[in-house]
Amino acid sequence: MFDNLTARLTRSVENLRGKGRITDENVAETLREVRVALLEADVALPVIKSFIDAVKAKAVGIEVASGLNPGQAFIGILHRELIELMGGPRAGFNLRAQPPIVVLLAGLQGAGKTTTAAKLARWLIEREKKRVLLVSTDVRRPAAMLQLQRLAEQVNAQYFPASAETPPATIARDALEQAKRGVFDVLIVDTAGRLHVDESLMAEVREIDAAVSSTERLFIVDSMAGQDAVNSARAFGAALDLTGIILTKADGDARGGAALSVRHITGKPIVFLGVGEKTEALEPFDPERMASRVLGMGDVVSLVEQVHRQVDHQEAERLAKKVVKGKGFDMVDLKSQLEQLQKMGGVGALLDKLPAAATQKSAVSADQGDKDLRRQIAIINSMTRRERRNPGIIDGSRRRRIAAGSGVQVQDVNRLLKQFLEMQRVMKSMKGGKLQRMLSAFKGKAPPGFTGR
């Protein structure tokens, strides 16, 4: 997300390098570049005008602090204004109301409401330790009910079954009664969508909302819809007292115009971003972190949180103890590490959160990196248990068999084995007390329970 905008803004700031002060003259060309960058990102015109005016008012004449160049100072101004544009301090998600909290999801067909309902349920269950009940009121599309039921099973949420013959408002009311009886913390109500905004859709959503007295009314919008996303958000906001917006398919949107426009146009905060198809691919929206990503500063804080949440700490501790004791690093260990990276979303997800300067230096293609990751796991899967534990026995005939079994070339197997040997040498150099001394240098921040013995 924001790939094109980030590249454009980075180039535009280059115009200020070597200047001692930001003036009308040297900022005019930079602001023209910023305006073009925002237009290409499909940001709404009123939003662009407001943003440019705000940046210009704060940039012109500013003294550049010691240790900064004008480009860095201008980036600071852009960062602050982007945070303001996308909603100021993080809005969050209201979980303090009297349970069961009712979360109503509304939006057009194809925006990803049903999948988002399951993602939100998983987030509430795993991150907030809530008991969640899901219900679908989409009686026009029975497959939506079945889809949500199956997704509920995947995310360990409860599902309220209903007949497609029952009026949507009645389904929602009955589900609320079940949520009260079952002492659920949250009831998520998935509603029907249309291919376009119409009065019958709005009337149905309002009726469901009235039946359950929703605490949160979230509009689900496809971020790749661009200006249409903003227009539909405005229409739903006029018909329903929205409390927030969830942008879906943000991982497939290189422009990011919807994320920059929708808050300014509707006045409603973006609370979550859908960043993939899997049920865990939902992130709370943080304007400050997103502004950093737009400007190529990365989002290392989110990356650290993701590592802490998704990495198998027991597996990491097992490997650390194994290395300290001088036991060999083998293909089983390598596969485990590759799967950990894949679990975090692959190379693409990692690069998206790293500062642009770092990713440019590495010249790593996210798509190629993810492809290589899958290929390497396939190669290891094609090895026998003995070969994984003792890669030294893999001769020419074994390499040809492994290549055929994993659908790759022998050169790919050779490349993996070479990389493995390099990693193994590093691991061997850390055996005994060396790793323990290195960990001690981090002031005791070794994994919990790790002693080095």
C-alpha positions in Angstrom: 0.0 0.0 0.0 1.2 3.6 -0.8 4.1 2.2 -2.9 3.7 4.7 -5.7 2.9 7.7 -3.4 5.9 6.9 -1.2 8.2 6.9 -4.2 6.8 10.2 -5.5 7.0 12.0 -2.2 10.6 10.8 -1.7 11.6 12.2 -5.0 9.8 15.5 -4.4 11.6 16.2 -1.2 15.0 15.9 -3.0 14.2 19.4 -4.4 15.0 20.9 -1.0 18.4 19.3 -0.5 21.2 21.8 -0.2 18.9 24.7 0.7 19.5 26.6 4.0 15.9 27.7 4.5 12.4 26.7 3.2 11.1 29.7 1.2 8.2 30.4 -1.2 10.4 29.8 -4.2 12.0 26.5 -3.2 8.9 25.0 -1.7 6.6 25.8 -4.7 8.2 23.1 -6.9 8.1 20.6 -4.1 4.5 21.2 -3.4 3.7 20.8 -7.1 5.3 17.4 -6.9 3.4 16.5 -3.8 0.1 17.6 -5.5 0.8 15.3 -8.5 1.7 12.5 -6.1 -1.6 12.8 -4.3 -3.5 13.0 -7.6 -1.9 9.9 -8.9 -2.7 8.2 -5.6 -6.4 8.9 -6.3 -6.9 11.2 -3.3 -10.0 13.4 -3.5 -9.5 16.9 -4.8 -10.9 18.7 -1.8 -8.6 16.7 0.4 -5.5 17.6 -1.8 -6.3 21.3 -1.6 -6.8 21.3 2.1 -3.6 19.3 2.7 -1.4 21.4 0.4 -2.7 24.6 1.9 -1.9 23.3 5.4 1.6 22.1 4.5 2.4 25.4 2.7 1.2 27.5 5.7 3.5 25.7 8.1 6.5 25.2 5.8 7.2 28.5 4.2 9.8 30.5 6.2 10.4 27.8 8.8 13.9 27.8 10.2 15.7 24.6 9.7 16.9 23.2 13.0 20.5 22.4 13.6 21.4 18.9 12.4 18.5 18.9 9.9 18.4 19.8 6.2 15.3 21.4 4.6 14.3 18.1 3.1 14.2 16.5 6.6 12.3 19.5 8.0 9.8 19.3 5.2 9.3 15.6 5.8 8.5 16.4 9.4 5.8 18.8 8.3 4.3 16.3 5.9 4.3 13.6 8.6 2.4 15.8 11.0 -0.2 16.9 8.4 -0.7 13.3 7.2 -1.4 12.3 10.8 -4.0 15.1 11.0 -5.5 14.2 7.7 -6.0 10.6 8.6 -7.6 11.3 12.0 -5.1 12.7 14.5 -4.4 10.4 17.5 -5.5 6.8 17.1 -9.3 6.6 17.5 -9.4 3.0 18.7 -12.4 0.7 19.1 -15.1 1.1 21.8 -15.1 -2.0 24.0 -16.2 -0.3 27.2 -19.9 -0.3 26.6 -22.3 -2.6 28.5 -22.0 -6.1 27.0 -23.0 -7.5 24.7 -21.5 -4.8 22.5 -23.2 -4.9 19.1 -21.0 -4.2 16.1 -23.0 -3.6 12.9 -21.1 -4.1 9.6 -22.4 -2.3 6.5 -21.2 -1.8 2.9 -21.5 -2.6 -0.7 -21.4 -6.2 -2.1 -17.9 -7.4 -2.8 -16.2 -5.1 -0.3 -15.4 -8.0 2.0 -18.0 -7.6 4.8 -18.4 -11.3 5.6 -14.6 -12.0 5.7 -14.1 -8.9 7.7 -16.7 -10.1 10.2 -14.6 -13.2 10.8 -11.3 -11.2 10.9 -12.8 -8.8 13.5 -14.1 -11.8 15.6 -10.6 -13.4 15.6 -9.0 -10.1 16.6 -11.5 -9.7 19.5 -11.0 -13.3 20.6 -7.2 -13.4 20.4 -6.2 -9.8 21.3 -9.0 -8.7 23.6 -10.0 -12.1 25.0 -13.7 -11.6 24.2 -16.5 -14.1 23.7 -17.9 -13.4 20.2 -21.2 -14.3 18.5 -21.5 -13.9 14.7 -24.8 -13.6 12.8 -25.6 -13.0 9.1 -28.7 -11.0 8.1 -28.0 -11.5 4.4 -31.2 -13.3 3.5 -30.8 -12.6 -0.2 -27.6 -14.6 -0.5 -27.9 -17.8 1.6 -24.3 -18.7 0.7 -23.3 -15.7 2.8 -24.8 -17.3 5.8 -23.0 -20.6 5.2 -19.7 -18.7 4.5 -20.0 -16.9 7.8 -20.8 -20.1 9.7 -17.7 -21.8 8.3 -15.5 -18.8 9.0 -16.9 -18.6 12.6 -15.6 -22.2 13.1 -12.2 -21.2 11.8 -11.8 -18.3 14.2 -13.3 -20.1 17.3 -16.3 -17.8 17.4 -19.9 -18.9 17.9 -22.4 -18.6 15.1 -26.2 -17.8 15.4 -28.0 -19.9 12.7 -31.1 -18.4 11.1 -33.5 -19.1 8.3 -33.3 -17.1 5.0 -37.1 -16.8 5.3 -36.8 -14.7 8.5 -36.8 -10.9 8.2 -33.2 -9.5 8.7 -34.2 -7.2 11.6 -35.8 -10.2 13.4 -32.7 -12.3 12.9 -30.6 -9.6 14.4 -33.0 -9.2 17.4 -33.0 -12.9 18.0 -29.2 -13.0 17.9 -29.0 -10.2 20.4 -31.2 -12.2 22.8 -29.0 -15.2 22.3 -25.9 -13.1 23.0 -27.5 -11.9 26.3 -28.5 -15.4 27.3 -25.1 -16.8 26.4 -23.2 -14.0 28.2 -21.3 -13.0 25.0 -19.1 -9.9 25.1 -19.6 -8.9 21.5 -22.3 -9.6 18.8 -21.1 -8.9 15.2 -24.0 -8.4 12.7 -23.1 -8.9 9.1 -25.6 -7.2 6.7 -26.5 -7.6 3.1 -24.8 -5.5 0.4 -25.7 -4.3 -3.1 -23.7 -3.5 -6.2 -24.6 0.1 -5.7 -26.2 2.4 -3.1 -30.0 2.3 -3.1 -32.8 3.2 -0.7 -34.0 -0.3 0.0 -30.5 -1.2 1.2 -30.3 1.8 3.4 -33.8 1.2 4.8 -32.9 -2.4 5.7 -29.6 -1.4 7.4 -31.4 1.3 9.4 -34.1 -1.2 10.5 -31.5 -3.8 11.7 -29.6 -1.0 13.5 -32.8 0.1 15.3 -33.6 -3.5 16.3 -30.3 -4.1 18.1 -29.2 -0.5 19.1 -25.7 -1.0 17.7 -22.7 0.3 19.7 -20.5 0.4 16.7 -21.6 0.9 13.1 -18.7 0.2 10.8 -18.6 0.9 7.1 -16.7 -1.7 5.2 -15.1 -0.3 2.0 -12.7 -1.7 -0.6 -9.6 0.5 -0.6 -9.0 -0.2 -4.3 -12.3 1.4 -5.2 -10.6 4.9 -5.0 -13.1 7.7 -5.5 -16.0 5.3 -5.4 -14.9 4.2 -1.9 -15.2 7.8 -0.8 -18.5 8.4 -2.5 -20.1 5.2 -1.0 -18.7 6.0 2.4 -20.4 9.5 2.2 -23.7 7.9 1.2 -23.7 5.4 4.0 -22.6 8.1 6.5 -25.7 10.2 5.5 -28.0 7.2 6.0 -26.5 5.6 9.1 -24.7 7.2 12.1 -21.4 5.5 11.4 -18.8 5.3 14.2 -15.9 4.1 12.0 -14.6 2.6 8.8 -12.7 -0.5 7.9 -10.6 -0.4 4.7 -10.3 -3.9 3.1 -7.8 -5.1 0.5 -5.3 -2.5 1.6 -2.4 -4.9 0.7 -3.5 -4.8 -3.0 -3.8 -1.0 -3.2 -0.5 0.6 -4.3 -2.1 4.1 -4.4 -3.7 4.5 -1.0 -6.1 7.4 -2.0 -9.0 6.0 -0.1 -7.1 5.8 3.2 -6.1 9.5 2.8 -9.5 10.7 1.7 -12.2 8.8 3.6 -11.6 10.3 7.0 -11.5 13.9 5.7 -14.6 13.5 3.6 -16.8 11.5 6.0 -15.5 12.8 9.4 -15.4 9.2 10.5 -12.2 7.5 11.7 -10.6 4.5 10.0 -10.4 1.9 12.8 -9.0 -1.2 11.0 -7.2 -2.2 7.8 -7.7 -5.5 6.0 -4.2 -6.5 4.7 -4.7 -10.0 3.3 -7.2 -12.8 2.7 -6.4 -14.8 5.8 -8.5 -14.3 9.0 -5.5 -12.9 10.9 -4.9 -10.2 8.3 -6.5 -7.3 10.2 -4.6 -4.4 11.7 -5.8 -1.6 13.9 -5.4 1.6 12.0 -2.9 4.0 13.5 -2.6 7.4 11.7 0.9 8.1 13.0 2.3 4.7 11.9 0.5 4.9 8.6 1.9 8.4 7.9 5.4 7.0 8.6 4.8 4.2 6.0 3.5 6.8 3.4 6.7 8.8 3.8 8.9 5.7 3.5 9.9 5.7 7.2 8.5 2.2 7.7 6.5 0.9 10.7 9.0 -0.9 12.8 6.8 -0.7 15.9 4.1 -2.7 14.1 6.7 -5.2 12.9 8.0 -5.7 16.5 4.4 -6.2 17.7 3.8 -8.7 14.9 6.9 -10.7 15.7 6.0 -10.8 19.4 2.5 -11.9 18.6 3.1 -14.5 15.8 6.6 -15.9 16.3 6.7 -19.2 18.2 8.8 -18.2 21.2 9.1 -21.8 22.4 10.6 -22.8 19.0 13.0 -19.8 19.1 14.1 -20.8 22.6 14.6 -24.4 21.6 16.8 -23.4 18.7 18.8 -21.0 20.9 19.5 -23.7 23.5 20.4 -26.2 20.7 23.0 -23.8 19.3 24.5 -23.0 22.7 25.0 -26.7 23.4 26.9 -27.1 20.1 24.3 -29.3 18.4 24.1 -29.0 14.7 21.7 -26.6 12.9 19.9 -28.8 10.3 17.2 -28.5 7.6 14.4 -29.1 10.1 15.5 -25.9 11.9 15.8 -24.0 8.7 12.3 -25.1 7.6 11.0 -23.9 11.0 12.5 -20.5 10.5 11.2 -20.2 6.9 7.7 -21.1 8.1 7.9 -18.5 10.9 8.6 -15.9 8.2 5.8 -17.2 6.1 3.4 -17.0 9.1 4.2 -13.3 9.4 3.0 -12.7 5.9 6.1 -13.4 3.9 8.8 -11.1 2.6 6.3 -8.7 1.2 4.7 -8.0 4.6 8.1 -7.6 6.2 9.4 -5.1 3.5 6.2 -3.1 3.8 7.0 -2.3 7.4 10.7 -1.5 6.9 12.0 2.0 6.1 12.1 2.7 2.3 15.9 3.4 2.5 16.6 -0.1 3.9 14.4 -1.8 1.3 15.9 0.1 -1.6 19.4 -0.8 -0.5 18.5 -4.4 -0.3 16.9 -4.3 -3.7 14.7 -7.2 -2.8 11.6 -7.9 -4.7 8.7 -8.8 -2.4 7.1 -11.1 -4.9 10.4 -12.8 -5.7 11.2 -13.1 -2.1 7.8 -14.8 -1.3 8.3 -17.1 -4.3 11.8 -18.1 -3.1 10.4 -18.7 0.4 7.8 -21.1 -0.9 10.3 -22.8 -3.2 12.8 -23.4 -0.4 10.1 -24.9 1.9 9.0 -27.2 -1.0 12.6 -28.4 -1.5 13.0 -29.2 2.2 9.7 -31.1 2.2 11.0 -33.2 -0.7 13.9 -34.5 1.5 13.7 -37.6 3.5 13.9 -37.3 7.3 17.5 -38.5 7.3 18.5 -35.9 4.7 16.9 -33.1 6.7 18.8 -34.2 9.8 22.1 -34.8 8.0 22.2 -32.6 4.8 25.9 -33.7 4.2 24.7 -37.0 2.7 22.8 -35.2 -0.2 24.9 -36.2 -3.2 24.2 -35.6 -6.9 21.5 -38.3 -7.4 19.7 -37.2 -4.2 19.7 -33.6 -5.4 18.2 -34.6 -8.7 15.5 -36.6 -6.9 14.7 -33.7 -4.5 14.6 -31.2 -7.4 12.1 -33.5 -9.3 10.0 -34.0 -6.2 9.7 -30.2 -5.5 9.3 -29.1 -9.1 12.4 -27.1 -9.2 15.8 -27.2 -11.0 18.9 -28.9 -9.5 20.5 -25.4 -9.3 17.7 -24.3 -6.9 18.6 -27.2 -4.6 22.3 -26.4 -4.8 21.6 -22.8 -4.0 19.5 -23.7 -0.9 22.2 -26.1 0.3 24.9 -23.4 -0.1 22.8 -20.9 1.9 22.2 -23.6 4.5 26.0 -24.3 4.8 26.7 -20.6 5.4 24.0 -20.4 8.1 25.3 -23.6 9.7 28.8 -22.1 9.9 27.4 -19.0 11.6 25.5 -21.2 14.1 28.6 -23.3 14.8 30.6 -20.2 15.6 28.1 -19.4 18.3 28.2 -22.6 20.2 29.3 -22.8 23.8 29.3 -19.5 25.6 29.6 -17.1 22.7 25.8 -16.8 22.1 25.3 -16.4 25.8 27.8 -13.5 25.9 26.2 -11.9 22.9 22.8 -12.2 24.5 24.2 -10.7 27.8 25.2 -7.7 25.8 21.5 -7.0 25.2 21.2 -6.5 29.0 19.4 -9.7 29.8 16.8 -9.5 27.0 17.2 -13.2 26.2 14.0 -15.3 25.7 12.1 -16.1 28.9 13.5 -19.2 30.6 16.7 -19.2 28.5 19.7 -19.8 30.6 22.4 -20.7 28.1 23.2 -24.1 29.7 
